[in-house]
Structures are given as C-alpha cells and as structure tokens.
Amino acid sequence: MQERYCQCCGMPLGQGEEMLGNEADGRKNQDYCKYCYVDGSFTADCTMDEMIEFCVSPMVASNPGMNEDAAREAMRAYFPKLKRWRKD
C-alpha cells in the first residue's frame, strides 16, 4: 500500500486512521492529519510559507542529518503539490 501524507503539512498519515483529521460529523478525513484538520476546519489559518516555517523544526527532528535550510528547500518543492496549497 502506498504511503499517505497530510495534504496540508506533508506528515505521513500511516496505514490506520489514528492520524487522520475529522469532519464536523466525526467522520475521518482521508486527506488531512489530526493536527491540521479538526471538526471540518483547518486548525491554522496560514499561508503555505507560514506552514513551512512551522514544520521546519519537526522535519529536522525527524530526519537526522537534515538542517533547517535543507528542510525549507524540500518543503518549498513539495508543498505546492499538496491539495491545500495547489494552484489548480
């Protein structure tokens, strides 16, 4: 099975439902994580660049050997492909 990622912050969602956000009626949202999407709304009203800055520290912490500049560069390349940030 292909790895799923939050379509807002890029965090891996895993194979189960424990990391999934939820809709207002309690249903799980398959696109967003529980940190970005709660009760049918995004938890942060921010720009893509603000989200990238918020995610720099966690990304560096979860990728040994990666520095902040490399994390920013990777996210600036990846985030525009995510559902929340795409300019279709």
Backbone atoms as SQL, in Angstrom:
CREATE TABLE atoms (id INTEGER PRIMARY KEY, chain TEXT, resi INTEGER, resn TEXT, atom TEXT, x REAL, y REAL, z REAL);
INSERT INTO atoms VALUES
  (1, 'A', 1, 'MET', 'N', 0.845, -1.197, 0.000),
  (2, 'A', 1, 'MET', 'CA', 0.000, 0.000, 0.000),
  (3, 'A', 1, 'MET', 'C', 0.883, 1.250, 0.000),
  (4, 'A', 2, 'GLN', 'N', 0.499, 2.237, -0.776),
  (5, 'A', 2, 'GLN', 'CA', 1.257, 3.472, -0.901),
  (6, 'A', 2, 'GLN', 'C', 1.109, 4.325, 0.354),
  (7, 'A', 3, 'GLU', 'N', 2.217, 4.949, 0.765),
  (8, 'A', 3, 'GLU', 'CA', 2.207, 5.835, 1.935),
  (9, 'A', 3, 'GLU', 'C', 1.323, 7.045, 1.652),
  (10, 'A', 4, 'ARG', 'N', 0.533, 7.430, 2.647),
  (11, 'A', 4, 'ARG', 'CA', -0.319, 8.610, 2.543),
  (12, 'A', 4, 'ARG', 'C', 0.309, 9.740, 3.356),
  (13, 'A', 5, 'TYR', 'N', 0.123, 10.963, 2.887),
  (14, 'A', 5, 'TYR', 'CA', 0.667, 12.136, 3.561),
  (15, 'A', 5, 'TYR', 'C', -0.425, 13.180, 3.730),
  (16, 'A', 6, 'CYS', 'N', -0.348, 13.922, 4.830),
  (17, 'A', 6, 'CYS', 'CA', -1.278, 15.025, 5.047),
  (18, 'A', 6, 'CYS', 'C', -1.139, 16.013, 3.896),
  (19, 'A', 7, 'GLN', 'N', -2.252, 16.404, 3.336),
  (20, 'A', 7, 'GLN', 'CA', -2.268, 17.306, 2.195),
  (21, 'A', 7, 'GLN', 'C', -2.196, 18.775, 2.617),
  (22, 'A', 8, 'CYS', 'N', -1.787, 19.002, 3.862),
  (23, 'A', 8, 'CYS', 'CA', -1.550, 20.352, 4.366),
  (24, 'A', 8, 'CYS', 'C', -0.106, 20.489, 4.846),
  (25, 'A', 9, 'CYS', 'N', 0.332, 19.583, 5.732),
  (26, 'A', 9, 'CYS', 'CA', 1.671, 19.699, 6.322),
  (27, 'A', 9, 'CYS', 'C', 2.665, 18.668, 5.790),
  (28, 'A', 10, 'GLY', 'N', 2.192, 17.673, 5.052),
  (29, 'A', 10, 'GLY', 'CA', 3.084, 16.669, 4.477),
  (30, 'A', 10, 'GLY', 'C', 3.466, 15.539, 5.408),
  (31, 'A', 11, 'MET', 'N', 2.927, 15.506, 6.613),
  (32, 'A', 11, 'MET', 'CA', 3.267, 14.452, 7.570),
  (33, 'A', 11, 'MET', 'C', 2.700, 13.106, 7.116),
  (34, 'A', 12, 'PRO', 'N', 3.470, 12.021, 7.286),
  (35, 'A', 12, 'PRO', 'CA', 2.939, 10.693, 6.956),
  (36, 'A', 12, 'PRO', 'C', 1.695, 10.390, 7.799),
  (37, 'A', 13, 'LEU', 'N', 0.671, 9.826, 7.169),
  (38, 'A', 13, 'LEU', 'CA', -0.574, 9.502, 7.864),
  (39, 'A', 13, 'LEU', 'C', -0.622, 8.057, 8.347),
  (40, 'A', 14, 'GLY', 'N', 0.323, 7.236, 7.927),
  (41, 'A', 14, 'GLY', 'CA', 0.319, 5.836, 8.334),
  (42, 'A', 14, 'GLY', 'C', -0.758, 5.047, 7.625),
  (43, 'A', 15, 'GLN', 'N', -0.933, 3.817, 8.037),
  (44, 'A', 15, 'GLN', 'CA', -1.897, 2.926, 7.378),
  (45, 'A', 15, 'GLN', 'C', -3.265, 2.909, 8.058),
  (46, 'A', 16, 'GLY', 'N', -3.324, 3.216, 9.335),
  (47, 'A', 16, 'GLY', 'CA', -4.600, 3.212, 10.052),
  (48, 'A', 16, 'GLY', 'C', -5.283, 4.567, 9.991),
  (49, 'A', 17, 'GLU', 'N', -6.184, 4.789, 10.920),
  (50, 'A', 17, 'GLU', 'CA', -6.937, 6.045, 10.946),
  (51, 'A', 17, 'GLU', 'C', -6.575, 6.943, 12.116),
  (52, 'A', 18, 'GLU', 'N', -5.643, 6.511, 12.969),
  (53, 'A', 18, 'GLU', 'CA', -5.346, 7.263, 14.187),
  (54, 'A', 18, 'GLU', 'C', -4.756, 8.647, 13.929),
  (55, 'A', 19, 'MET', 'N', -4.119, 8.864, 12.788),
  (56, 'A', 19, 'MET', 'CA', -3.514, 10.167, 12.486),
  (57, 'A', 19, 'MET', 'C', -4.420, 11.053, 11.639),
  (58, 'A', 20, 'LEU', 'N', -5.587, 10.557, 11.244),
  (59, 'A', 20, 'LEU', 'CA', -6.469, 11.313, 10.357),
  (60, 'A', 20, 'LEU', 'C', -7.255, 12.385, 11.106),
  (61, 'A', 21, 'GLY', 'N', -7.444, 13.518, 10.427),
  (62, 'A', 21, 'GLY', 'CA', -8.319, 14.555, 10.951),
  (63, 'A', 21, 'GLY', 'C', -9.764, 14.107, 10.836),
  (64, 'A', 22, 'ASN', 'N', -10.679, 14.954, 11.298),
  (65, 'A', 22, 'ASN', 'CA', -12.084, 14.564, 11.263),
  (66, 'A', 22, 'ASN', 'C', -12.974, 15.698, 10.787),
  (67, 'A', 23, 'GLU', 'N', -14.116, 15.281, 10.233),
  (68, 'A', 23, 'GLU', 'CA', -15.137, 16.223, 9.786),
  (69, 'A', 23, 'GLU', 'C', -15.996, 16.634, 10.983),
  (70, 'A', 24, 'ALA', 'N', -16.835, 17.626, 10.793),
  (71, 'A', 24, 'ALA', 'CA', -17.698, 18.116, 11.863),
  (72, 'A', 24, 'ALA', 'C', -18.608, 17.020, 12.408),
  (73, 'A', 25, 'ASP', 'N', -18.990, 16.065, 11.548),
  (74, 'A', 25, 'ASP', 'CA', -19.870, 14.981, 11.992),
  (75, 'A', 25, 'ASP', 'C', -19.107, 13.789, 12.564),
  (76, 'A', 26, 'GLY', 'N', -17.778, 13.924, 12.700),
  (77, 'A', 26, 'GLY', 'CA', -16.969, 12.866, 13.292),
  (78, 'A', 26, 'GLY', 'C', -16.315, 11.912, 12.306),
  (79, 'A', 27, 'ARG', 'N', -16.768, 11.930, 11.042),
  (80, 'A', 27, 'ARG', 'CA', -16.132, 11.064, 10.040),
  (81, 'A', 27, 'ARG', 'C', -14.674, 11.452, 9.867),
  (82, 'A', 28, 'LYS', 'N', -13.842, 10.462, 9.584),
  (83, 'A', 28, 'LYS', 'CA', -12.426, 10.705, 9.356),
  (84, 'A', 28, 'LYS', 'C', -12.221, 11.337, 7.986),
  (85, 'A', 29, 'ASN', 'N', -11.327, 12.300, 7.913),
  (86, 'A', 29, 'ASN', 'CA', -10.961, 12.923, 6.645),
  (87, 'A', 29, 'ASN', 'C', -9.706, 12.216, 6.147),
  (88, 'A', 30, 'GLN', 'N', -9.740, 11.717, 4.952),
  (89, 'A', 30, 'GLN', 'CA', -8.649, 10.912, 4.408),
  (90, 'A', 30, 'GLN', 'C', -7.473, 11.746, 3.894),
  (91, 'A', 31, 'ASP', 'N', -7.625, 13.068, 3.814),
  (92, 'A', 31, 'ASP', 'CA', -6.587, 13.917, 3.238),
  (93, 'A', 31, 'ASP', 'C', -5.717, 14.648, 4.254),
  (94, 'A', 32, 'TYR', 'N', -6.235, 14.883, 5.448),
  (95, 'A', 32, 'TYR', 'CA', -5.530, 15.747, 6.391),
  (96, 'A', 32, 'TYR', 'C', -5.314, 15.070, 7.739),
  (97, 'A', 33, 'CYS', 'N', -4.233, 15.460, 8.412),
  (98, 'A', 33, 'CYS', 'CA', -3.896, 14.866, 9.714),
  (99, 'A', 33, 'CYS', 'C', -4.711, 15.504, 10.842),
  (100, 'A', 34, 'LYS', 'N', -4.653, 14.863, 11.996),
  (101, 'A', 34, 'LYS', 'CA', -5.417, 15.323, 13.157),
  (102, 'A', 34, 'LYS', 'C', -4.880, 16.629, 13.738),
  (103, 'A', 35, 'TYR', 'N', -3.692, 17.036, 13.325),
  (104, 'A', 35, 'TYR', 'CA', -3.135, 18.298, 13.796),
  (105, 'A', 35, 'TYR', 'C', -3.543, 19.468, 12.900),
  (106, 'A', 36, 'CYS', 'N', -3.796, 19.191, 11.629),
  (107, 'A', 36, 'CYS', 'CA', -4.137, 20.242, 10.663),
  (108, 'A', 36, 'CYS', 'C', -5.635, 20.422, 10.466),
  (109, 'A', 37, 'TYR', 'N', -6.435, 19.387, 10.755),
  (110, 'A', 37, 'TYR', 'CA', -7.855, 19.417, 10.394),
  (111, 'A', 37, 'TYR', 'C', -8.692, 18.806, 11.511),
  (112, 'A', 38, 'VAL', 'N', -9.518, 19.631, 12.154),
  (113, 'A', 38, 'VAL', 'CA', -10.347, 19.193, 13.278),
  (114, 'A', 38, 'VAL', 'C', -11.754, 19.728, 13.104),
  (115, 'A', 39, 'ASP', 'N', -12.741, 18.855, 13.284),
  (116, 'A', 39, 'ASP', 'CA', -14.157, 19.237, 13.217),
  (117, 'A', 39, 'ASP', 'C', -14.509, 19.965, 11.913),
  (118, 'A', 40, 'GLY', 'N', -13.884, 19.503, 10.798),
  (119, 'A', 40, 'GLY', 'CA', -14.230, 20.033, 9.489),
  (120, 'A', 40, 'GLY', 'C', -13.541, 21.327, 9.101),
  (121, 'A', 41, 'SER', 'N', -12.556, 21.747, 9.885),
  (122, 'A', 41, 'SER', 'CA', -11.860, 23.004, 9.581),
  (123, 'A', 41, 'SER', 'C', -10.360, 22.855, 9.805),
  (124, 'A', 42, 'PHE', 'N', -9.609, 23.652, 9.074),
  (125, 'A', 42, 'PHE', 'CA', -8.170, 23.688, 9.312),
  (126, 'A', 42, 'PHE', 'C', -7.904, 24.344, 10.658),
  (127, 'A', 43, 'THR', 'N', -6.913, 23.842, 11.369),
  (128, 'A', 43, 'THR', 'CA', -6.597, 24.367, 12.691),
  (129, 'A', 43, 'THR', 'C', -5.783, 25.655, 12.612),
  (130, 'A', 44, 'ALA', 'N', -5.143, 25.906, 11.474),
  (131, 'A', 44, 'ALA', 'CA', -4.338, 27.118, 11.310),
  (132, 'A', 44, 'ALA', 'C', -4.765, 27.857, 10.049),
  (133, 'A', 45, 'ASP', 'N', -5.064, 29.125, 10.215),
  (134, 'A', 45, 'ASP', 'CA', -5.357, 29.998, 9.082),
  (135, 'A', 45, 'ASP', 'C', -4.026, 30.644, 8.718),
  (136, 'A', 46, 'CYS', 'N', -3.315, 30.023, 7.784),
  (137, 'A', 46, 'CYS', 'CA', -1.965, 30.469, 7.480),
  (138, 'A', 46, 'CYS', 'C', -1.669, 30.321, 5.994),
  (139, 'A', 47, 'THR', 'N', -0.578, 30.925, 5.586),
  (140, 'A', 47, 'THR', 'CA', -0.111, 30.776, 4.218),
  (141, 'A', 47, 'THR', 'C', 0.753, 29.519, 4.123),
  (142, 'A', 48, 'MET', 'N', 1.054, 29.120, 2.912),
  (143, 'A', 48, 'MET', 'CA', 1.945, 27.979, 2.722),
  (144, 'A', 48, 'MET', 'C', 3.307, 28.263, 3.344),
  (145, 'A', 49, 'ASP', 'N', 3.836, 29.455, 3.166),
  (146, 'A', 49, 'ASP', 'CA', 5.148, 29.789, 3.738),
  (147, 'A', 49, 'ASP', 'C', 5.122, 29.743, 5.263),
  (148, 'A', 50, 'GLU', 'N', 4.021, 30.176, 5.862),
  (149, 'A', 50, 'GLU', 'CA', 3.898, 30.102, 7.321),
  (150, 'A', 50, 'GLU', 'C', 3.850, 28.643, 7.782),
  (151, 'A', 51, 'MET', 'N', 3.157, 27.791, 7.033),
  (152, 'A', 51, 'MET', 'CA', 3.113, 26.370, 7.377),
  (153, 'A', 51, 'MET', 'C', 4.500, 25.745, 7.255),
  (154, 'A', 52, 'ILE', 'N', 5.232, 26.104, 6.219),
  (155, 'A', 52, 'ILE', 'CA', 6.596, 25.589, 6.058),
  (156, 'A', 52, 'ILE', 'C', 7.443, 25.974, 7.262),
  (157, 'A', 53, 'GLU', 'N', 7.382, 27.229, 7.672),
  (158, 'A', 53, 'GLU', 'CA', 8.178, 27.663, 8.834),
  (159, 'A', 53, 'GLU', 'C', 7.781, 26.894, 10.092),
  (160, 'A', 54, 'PHE', 'N', 6.492, 26.652, 10.264),
  (161, 'A', 54, 'PHE', 'CA', 6.015, 25.887, 11.415),
  (162, 'A', 54, 'PHE', 'C', 6.552, 24.458, 11.396),
  (163, 'A', 55, 'CYS', 'N', 6.695, 23.885, 10.197),
  (164, 'A', 55, 'CYS', 'CA', 7.098, 22.483, 10.046),
  (165, 'A', 55, 'CYS', 'C', 8.612, 22.263, 10.014),
  (166, 'A', 56, 'VAL', 'N', 9.400, 23.338, 9.953),
  (167, 'A', 56, 'VAL', 'CA', 10.856, 23.177, 9.850),
  (168, 'A', 56, 'VAL', 'C', 11.414, 22.367, 11.020),
  (169, 'A', 57, 'SER', 'N', 11.110, 22.759, 12.236),
  (170, 'A', 57, 'SER', 'CA', 11.667, 22.059, 13.404),
  (171, 'A', 57, 'SER', 'C', 11.271, 20.591, 13.463),
  (172, 'A', 58, 'PRO', 'N', 9.988, 20.243, 13.311),
  (173, 'A', 58, 'PRO', 'CA', 9.636, 18.820, 13.330),
  (174, 'A', 58, 'PRO', 'C', 10.308, 18.025, 12.207),
  (175, 'A', 59, 'MET', 'N', 10.451, 18.641, 11.034),
  (176, 'A', 59, 'MET', 'CA', 11.071, 17.921, 9.929),
  (177, 'A', 59, 'MET', 'C', 12.554, 17.664, 10.214),
  (178, 'A', 60, 'VAL', 'N', 13.253, 18.650, 10.744),
  (179, 'A', 60, 'VAL', 'CA', 14.664, 18.478, 11.100),
  (180, 'A', 60, 'VAL', 'C', 14.796, 17.408, 12.182),
  (181, 'A', 61, 'ALA', 'N', 13.903, 17.442, 13.171),
  (182, 'A', 61, 'ALA', 'CA', 13.955, 16.472, 14.271),
  (183, 'A', 61, 'ALA', 'C', 13.708, 15.043, 13.791),
  (184, 'A', 62, 'SER', 'N', 12.884, 14.876, 12.768),
  (185, 'A', 62, 'SER', 'CA', 12.557, 13.518, 12.310),
  (186, 'A', 62, 'SER', 'C', 13.459, 13.032, 11.177),
  (187, 'A', 63, 'ASN', 'N', 14.397, 13.863, 10.744),
  (188, 'A', 63, 'ASN', 'CA', 15.320, 13.487, 9.670),
  (189, 'A', 63, 'ASN', 'C', 16.754, 13.782, 10.095),
  (190, 'A', 64, 'PRO', 'N', 17.401, 12.841, 10.795),
  (191, 'A', 64, 'PRO', 'CA', 18.777, 13.059, 11.262),
  (192, 'A', 64, 'PRO', 'C', 19.698, 13.483, 10.111),
  (193, 'A', 65, 'GLY', 'N', 20.503, 14.496, 10.379),
  (194, 'A', 65, 'GLY', 'CA', 21.437, 14.988, 9.379),
  (195, 'A', 65, 'GLY', 'C', 20.883, 16.114, 8.528),
  (196, 'A', 66, 'MET', 'N', 19.587, 16.382, 8.620),
  (197, 'A', 66, 'MET', 'CA', 18.982, 17.459, 7.832),
  (198, 'A', 66, 'MET', 'C', 19.072, 18.759, 8.624),
  (199, 'A', 67, 'ASN', 'N', 19.437, 19.844, 7.949),
  (200, 'A', 67, 'ASN', 'CA', 19.438, 21.138, 8.625),
  (201, 'A', 67, 'ASN', 'C', 18.196, 21.934, 8.220),
  (202, 'A', 68, 'GLU', 'N', 18.002, 23.092, 8.840),
  (203, 'A', 68, 'GLU', 'CA', 16.793, 23.886, 8.595),
  (204, 'A', 68, 'GLU', 'C', 16.685, 24.353, 7.143),
  (205, 'A', 69, 'ASP', 'N', 17.804, 24.750, 6.552),
  (206, 'A', 69, 'ASP', 'CA', 17.758, 25.216, 5.164),
  (207, 'A', 69, 'ASP', 'C', 17.344, 24.098, 4.215),
  (208, 'A', 70, 'ALA', 'N', 17.880, 22.894, 4.442),
  (209, 'A', 70, 'ALA', 'CA', 17.514, 21.752, 3.593),
  (210, 'A', 70, 'ALA', 'C', 16.037, 21.396, 3.779),
  (211, 'A', 71, 'ALA', 'N', 15.537, 21.491, 5.010),
  (212, 'A', 71, 'ALA', 'CA', 14.124, 21.212, 5.280),
  (213, 'A', 71, 'ALA', 'C', 13.240, 22.213, 4.537),
  (214, 'A', 72, 'ARG', 'N', 13.582, 23.499, 4.628),
  (215, 'A', 72, 'ARG', 'CA', 12.806, 24.530, 3.923),
  (216, 'A', 72, 'ARG', 'C', 12.810, 24.280, 2.420),
  (217, 'A', 73, 'GLU', 'N', 13.972, 23.990, 1.877),
  (218, 'A', 73, 'GLU', 'CA', 14.093, 23.754, 0.443),
  (219, 'A', 73, 'GLU', 'C', 13.231, 22.570, 0.006),
  (220, 'A', 74, 'ALA', 'N', 13.278, 21.490, 0.775),
  (221, 'A', 74, 'ALA', 'CA', 12.480, 20.308, 0.442),
  (222, 'A', 74, 'ALA', 'C', 10.987, 20.617, 0.508),
  (223, 'A', 75, 'MET', 'N', 10.567, 21.339, 1.537),
  (224, 'A', 75, 'MET', 'CA', 9.147, 21.660, 1.675),
  (225, 'A', 75, 'MET', 'C', 8.689, 22.656, 0.618),
  (226, 'A', 76, 'ARG', 'N', 9.538, 23.601, 0.251),
  (227, 'A', 76, 'ARG', 'CA', 9.163, 24.560, -0.804),
  (228, 'A', 76, 'ARG', 'C', 8.965, 23.863, -2.143),
  (229, 'A', 77, 'ALA', 'N', 9.666, 22.755, -2.350),
  (230, 'A', 77, 'ALA', 'CA', 9.492, 21.974, -3.579),
  (231, 'A', 77, 'ALA', 'C', 8.255, 21.077, -3.499),
  (232, 'A', 78, 'TYR', 'N', 7.945, 20.563, -2.297),
  (233, 'A', 78, 'TYR', 'CA', 6.882, 19.572, -2.124),
  (234, 'A', 78, 'TYR', 'C', 5.502, 20.188, -1.836),
  (235, 'A', 79, 'PHE', 'N', 5.441, 21.204, -0.994),
  (236, 'A', 79, 'PHE', 'CA', 4.155, 21.730, -0.548),
  (237, 'A', 79, 'PHE', 'C', 3.248, 22.211, -1.682),
  (238, 'A', 80, 'PRO', 'N', 3.769, 22.848, -2.743),
  (239, 'A', 80, 'PRO', 'CA', 2.860, 23.283, -3.807),
  (240, 'A', 80, 'PRO', 'C', 2.115, 22.128, -4.492),
  (241, 'A', 81, 'LYS', 'N', 2.551, 20.892, -4.262),
  (242, 'A', 81, 'LYS', 'CA', 1.882, 19.717, -4.829),
  (243, 'A', 81, 'LYS', 'C', 0.775, 19.193, -3.918),
  (244, 'A', 82, 'LEU', 'N', 0.747, 19.657, -2.665),
  (245, 'A', 82, 'LEU', 'CA', -0.263, 19.196, -1.713),
  (246, 'A', 82, 'LEU', 'C', -1.605, 19.867, -1.992),
  (247, 'A', 83, 'LYS', 'N', -2.671, 19.136, -1.720),
  (248, 'A', 83, 'LYS', 'CA', -4.036, 19.572, -2.033),
  (249, 'A', 83, 'LYS', 'C', -4.361, 20.976, -1.495),
  (250, 'A', 84, 'ARG', 'N', -3.991, 21.252, -0.248),
  (251, 'A', 84, 'ARG', 'CA', -4.334, 22.560, 0.330),
  (252, 'A', 84, 'ARG', 'C', -3.630, 23.712, -0.379),
  (253, 'A', 85, 'TRP', 'N', -2.452, 23.479, -0.890),
  (254, 'A', 85, 'TRP', 'CA', -1.629, 24.566, -1.429),
  (255, 'A', 85, 'TRP', 'C', -1.566, 24.603, -2.959),
  (256, 'A', 86, 'ARG', 'N', -2.126, 23.601, -3.617),
  (257, 'A', 86, 'ARG', 'CA', -2.090, 23.567, -5.092),
  (258, 'A', 86, 'ARG', 'C', -2.839, 24.743, -5.682),
  (259, 'A', 87, 'LYS', 'N', -2.297, 25.215, -6.768),
  (260, 'A', 87, 'LYS', 'CA', -2.955, 26.291, -7.529),
  (261, 'A', 87, 'LYS', 'C', -3.464, 25.676, -8.820),
  (262, 'A', 88, 'ASP', 'N', -4.588, 24.966, -8.741),
  (263, 'A', 88, 'ASP', 'CA', -5.125, 24.252, -9.914),
  (264, 'A', 88, 'ASP', 'C', -5.688, 25.172, -10.950);
